[in-house]
Structure formats: structure tokens, C-alpha cells
Amino acid sequence: MSRALWLLLSVPLWLPAQLHVAEQWRVRGPVEELNAADGEDFAPVWDAQRGVLYFSSTRKGGRSQLYQSRWESGRWSAPEPVRGLEYAGHRSYACPSPDGWLYFCQYFPGRRQAFMGIARVRQHGSAWGAPERVEIQGLPEEAFVGHPSIAPDGKSMVFASDCPGGKGGLDLWICAWDSAAARWVLERNLWELNSEGNEITPFLAAPDTLYFASDGHGGRGGYELFVSIRHEGRWSEPEPLQWLNTEADESDFAPLPFEGRALFVRRSNGRLKLYEAYRAAEDASREVR
């Protein structure tokens, strides 16, 4: 067998699909309806059950808070704070779950200092209940835990953490939902996706499709966006979203369920701002790099 043929046959059959996922996205530009003149705007996520977009912003008082907007007649409505979830500290990175909970990040008091963790809350009618801390069995009690993303089937959650056993910096970890015990249980470090740098802002678009940002996999500089496909239990080598990545920082990629759109975050003029991406097959008008 020739070397060229051997190389061709050794390429996984699912690799072209991964490359297609990575290459299909293009930049449309900043989302003026959502971005504030002051502060930072980041962590977009679509909640299909409530029909709203959640994101985080420091536009008032410099503290990150949860905001929401609706897609109406081809535009985003004016952002509003999520009433009932205002907080004296920082709250960010909302993550809806298929069973109706809304997860998010906030600081909790620790024995020596406050630490970032995950909370969740349920909505009863139009009112939100009392948030409760989400503990993950198998994690150190006061480890940094943030940027949760729950798979559409509700069976797994990926998050960023600096807990022991990683490659360095913030790593991506995955946990599984134990329905009998009604709790999250740590499965493992996503070693094949992590680097000696930082991996952050994961998004499980499907149980086998994971987007995330990293500053440790090389590229044009800073944080860059990547995608990985899981096949037969193994995550593929991260593939950069090359048409979205620049020398600035890109993170927080979040596909939307309509019109071939996605949102992501880029550091623009020193501040995090929301940008829109579109699938390459969609209308390329207003493209901005």
C-alpha cells in the first residue's frame, strides 16, 4: 500500500464533518442592539424554553449581572435585567437546562476567601425562586468552577475549573447527572482538549459537539475559538474556527436555533463585546472582520 493511500485511509471518517463545522462560520459584526456603550457584554446563551437570549453585562456599576433580550421581527429587543435575579455581587454565564433550571456563576463565601461556583434557580410562573449552590461530587469544595454548559439531553455538563489533576491553568472537565441521587458527579478531565494554557467558555451544542475557547493551542494570539466532535467516546483534536479568530480574544461561542446565526465574544478596544456569526451558506451581507 502506498504511503499516500495509507494516510488517506487513516483519516477518521468523521474528520471532514468536524472541518465542515469549523469552517462554516463567518463574522457578520458587532451586535449593536445588545452591546452597551460602557462596560462589557459577554456569555450569550439562548433559552429555547423561555424564548429569550441571556447574556452578562457590567454596564451598570461595573458588576456583571444577567440580562435578557428577545428576537423580534429580525432584531434583538432592548436588553433588560433578569428581574428577580439581581445581585449585590457578580452573576454571569447563564446556562438553561432542559429540565427547567437556570444555572449561572457567582461567588460564594469560603473559609479563607470567596470562590467562583455554580448556582441554579427555578422559575415559578413569572417569579424566580431562591438560588441554590450546585455541588459536583468529586470536586474539591472550594475549587474555581465556572462557565457551565449542559448538553441538550441534560445528561452531561462541561465546565472550566482549576482543580487539581489538570494540565495547567483552567481546564475543561465533564460531569454526569446521576438521576437516582439527583446530583452531578465528576467524570473526568477532558485531557485531550486541554493545554498548558487555559480552556474556557465551553458550549455543548449537542452531546457530541463541543465549542470552547483556549489560549494554549496556538494560533493568531490570545483566546481563540475551537470545536471538537466526539466519536465512539473520544473527542477529536480541537479544530479552530479560523474565520472567527483574530489576534484579539474570541470566546463564548453560542449557536442560535434560527436563521443560521451564532453569537460570540470578541475583545474590542479593550472590552468584551457581543458579535454575530453566520453560516457560510447564509447571506454574507454586512460581513466584518
Secondary structure, 3 states (H helix, E strand, C coil): CCHHHHHHHHCCCCHHHHHHHHHCEEEEEECCCCCCCCCCEEEEEEECCCCEEEEEECCCCCCCEEEEECEECCEECCCEECCCCCCCCCEEEEEECCCCCEEEEEEECCCCCCEEEEEEECEECCEECCCEEECEECCCCCCCEEEEEECCCCCEEEEEECCCCCCCCCEEEEEEEECCCCEEEEEEECCCCCCCCCEEEEEEEECCEEEEEECCCCCCCCCEEEEEEEECCEECCCEECCCCCCCCCEEEEEECCCCCEEEEEEEECCEEEEEEEEECCCCCCCCCC
